[in-house]
Amino acid sequence: MTRRGRAGVIGVLVAGLVGGGVTSAAAAPPAPDAAADPVRAAEYWLDDYGIRDAWRTTRGEGSRIAIIDTGIGRGPIEFAGAVVGGTDVSDIGAPDGRLPVGAVDGNHGSWVASLAAARGTGPDTGMIGVAPAAELLSVSIGVGNASPVPFAEQIAEAVRWSVDNGADIINLSLTTNTPDWDRSWDDAFLYAFDNDVVVVVAAGNRGTGTTRVGAPATIPGVLAVGGVDPGGRASVEASTQGITIGVAAPSENLLGISADGRVVSWNGTSGAAPIVAGVAALVRSAYPELDAANVINRIISTARPVPGVSVPDPLYGYGLVDAAAALSATVPEVAQNPLGDLREWVRLYRRAESAPEPQPTPSSMEVPPLPPADAAGPPASPFLPTAQTLLYGTLPLGALTVGAILVALGVTAAVRRVRLASRAPSR
């Protein structure tokens, strides 16, 4: 299947966003080179993960990333021209998805979006995303008790809306802290896969209580992202582990643009996921003929192996994401998603109804005719005996009567002899 064209411009789960706490509300620390922009210089992942090299080929033109999160702020200049549409599925946000949702996590969606596709404040200033020429869709959701709409329903609706509005990539920087997911997600994620959309999901963080990868990162076919520190080592607090992790990306000392335009430093696989979503946008831009399965395959096949670690690994997946290699390496195409088949999983584990048993086709059959009935005799009187009544009625009854008479005569004779004997004179 080739990349599709654009369309026009969910039991309750306990869920949470997987971004770590803000470590600094001020601007990013200054770079060693005083002439360089301090914010741009603090984005170490641009050089360490081959992103600047990938920009020689593309900056993500023609690709579209849906950020399903707490909304992308309207004010920051870094988002000017990037957000081309949006919606709210929480019933508490703005119709265009641009009002930050949640008193605690309201800035989370803006942080995530800025790592994926922020435009900067100038050619060499301000925060820039991995795919700064990609378009963004802002789909606002509410987590916990922030929304009257059940969380599972929100995610299912958000995924479908994103697909219907032209998303090539969907980013979900959230977790349910449980490997299982609501049944409504089966159809929603299958809808995304069937429409050739790459779904990138955060693995979760130990620091927020996630010790194992939880849904949606456990759904077959999604690209789950683990986190590493600036040295490329698995993050102790800002990541988790699990066999479904596809690749790893930076999750510590990240930058983010808040809804009010402030630049903050933060941690978590909530940030690692949009970095990989941005790489997916670069791949889709450079290879528009590739379907989603081959975009994912190109990303995991070109990931940098971690020394001494076999792949796939529960901490690193297939290795550290490498944007330049994902665009330049020769990678054989695959026929199916290397990270699993959700449809097959549903067939095996949802106990879907099997095909109906074939019904036998009715066919005619010949029945042999019954033998002819006995010919009727002349009418008989009900008062005259017949052979049956003589054999089974009259003869047995007569025999019993004669026998009874003989017995009675014998008994009478015996009684008479006893009486006569008792009257004879004694000698």
C-alpha positions, -999 to +999 in steps of 0.1 A: +000+000+000+014+034-008+010+066+012-025+078+012-037+112+002-049+138+027-085+142+038-099+176+047-087+203+071-131+055+249-142+003+312-124+035+322-086+034+321-063+051+346-040+071+324-014+098+326+010+118+306+045+106+307+065+138+307+087+144+338+088+175+359+100+208+347+136+212+360+139+248+349+113+275+341+139+298+327+155+298+293+179+270+285+214+272+299+238+292+276+259+274+251+298+274+254+299+295+223+287+329+234+278+338+198+255+309+194+218+311+204+216+295+239+183+278+232+193+263+198+227+253+212+210+234+241+193+210+217+221+184+218+199+158+201+200+178+168+237+168+163+240+137+184+211+119+166+218+129+130+190+154+127+210+183+113+225+159+088+190+147+078+180+183+071+203+183+041+177+161+025+144+173+040+129+192+070+097+173+068+079+191+040+046+174+031+042+154+063+016+160+090+019+150+127-011+148+150-003+156+186-029+139+208-022+157+241-034+186+262-034+211+233-008+232+216-008+269+228-018+296+204+007+322+215+042+310+209+059+323+177+076+289+174+042+274+163+034+301+138+024+284+105+029+249+120-005+241+134-029+237+105-059+222+123-072+207+155-101+196+177-110+189+213-123+155+224-124+163+261-155+186+261-136+211+282-112+226+256-115+249+226-130+236+193-096+240+176-077+221+202-054+251+210-066+258+246-043+240+271-064+214+290-057+206+326-045+227+355-014+206+359-006+193+325-018+222+303+016+229+289+024+193+282+010+193+247+030+224+237+062+209+250+056+177+230+047+196+198+078+219+201+101+188+200+084+175+169+080+205+147+087+239+163+097+266+138+122+286+159+121+323+163+145+329+134+168+310+110+193+302+138+174+312+170+148+298+192+137+262+197+134+242+166+118+208+162+131+176+145+108+182+115+104+220+114+087+220+080+060+194+090+025+204+097+009+198+131-027+189+142-036+198+178-060+173+193-067+182+230-076+155+255-082+156+293-066+130+316-076+119+350-107+138+363-101+167+340-127+156+315-163+143+317-156+120+287-141+086+296-104+086+287-107+055+265-134+072+244-113+103+240-083+084+226-104+064+202-121+095+189-088+114+187-071+087+167-100+086+142-102+124+139-065+125+132-067+100+105-097+116+089-078+150+089-047+139+070-023+128+097+007+108+084+020+104+120+002+103+153+021+110+185+008+098+219+030+108+248+008+091+274+004+058+292-023+039+311+003+021+333-013-012+324-006-035+294-042-039+285-063-015+266-100-008+260-117-028+232-127+005+215-090+011+208-088-021+186-109-005+159-094+030+163-058+018+160-067-006+132-083+024+114-050+042+117-030+013+104-054+005+076-051+042+065-013+040+064-005+061+096+026+057+117+017+057+154+045+067+178+039+062+216+059+070+247+070+040+268+065+057+302+087+067+331+098+049+362+098+082+380+060+084+376+054+049+387+056+030+354+079+001+359+067-017+328+056-005+294+018+002+294-008+007+268-009+022+242+028+013+239+018-024+241-005-023+211+010-044+182+022-022+154+029+010+173+064+024+175+070+026+213+099+048+223+122+043+253+144+071+268+181+076+273+202+103+290+225+127+272+252+100+272+230+075+254+224+053+285+190+041+294+174+066+317+168+055+352+139+078+360+128+091+327+121+058+309+108+023+316+114-011+300+094-037+280+097-060+251+075-037+229+100-008+228+111-002+192+138+025+196+152+048+222+157+086+220+167+114+244+144+118+275+166+139+298+175+176+297+150+183+270+136+217+260+100+226+255+079+256+246+051+263+271+018+276+260+028+311+272+060+310+251+085+302+280+113+278+272+116+251+299+138+221+306+120+188+312+124+150+312+105+120+302+097+097+273+069+122+265+098+140+249+115+110+234+084+101+215+080+134+195+117+133+186+110+099+169+077+112+155+097+140+139+122+115+124+092+096+110+080+128+094+115+133+078+113+097+064+078+102+051+089+134+034+120+119+018+102+086+008+066+095+001+061+062-017+068+042+015+039+028+035+038+031+073+053-004+079+083+005+058+087+039+075+089+021+109+112-006+095+135+020+081+137+037+116+143+006+136+167-010+110+190+021+110+189+026+148+224+027+163+231-005+183+241+000+219+274-018+227+270-051+245+233-051+240+214-076+218+184-065+199+156-061+205+163-051+240+137-042+267+155-009+274+167+002+240+146-017+215+166-019+183+189+009+194+192+047+194+173+065+167+195+079+139+178+104+116+206+107+091+209+069+087+171+065+084+172+088+054+204+077+037+208+039+044+198+012+020+170-007+037+151-036+020+114-031+020+091-053+041+056-067+035+043-062+070+049-041+101+079-055+119+065-045+153+034-067+151+000-071+136-029-058+156-055-075+135-040-109+141-037-101+178-074-093+179-083-125+161-063-145+186-070-128+219-103-111+216-120-144+208-137-130+178-166-150+164-153-177+140-168-181+106-203-197+107-204-234+102-215-244+068-252-254+067-262-286+049-281-282+017-315-298+018-320-326-007-350-347-016-350-385-009-373-413-020-393-432+006-404-467-003-441-472-004-459-489+025-473-524+019-510-526+009-535-528+037-554-561+044-587-564+026-616-556+049-639-586+057-676-586+061-689-567+091-691-588+123-715-587+152-700-573+184-720-600+203-705-630+185-671-644+195-641-641+172-610-663+169-591-638+190-617-636+218-620-675+219-582-679+220-573-653+245-606-649+264-632-677+264-608-708+265-586-695+293-616-684+313-633-718+308-602-737+319-600-716+350-636-721+358-634-760+354-603-760+376-620-740+402-651-763+402-629-794+406-610-779+435-642-769+452-657-805+448-625-820+462-626-798+492-663-806+498-657-843+496-627-841+520-648-822+545-676-847+543-652-876+550-638-859+580-673-854+594-684-890+589-652-902+605-659-881+636-693-897+641-683-933+639-687-952+673-655-960+691-647-996+699 
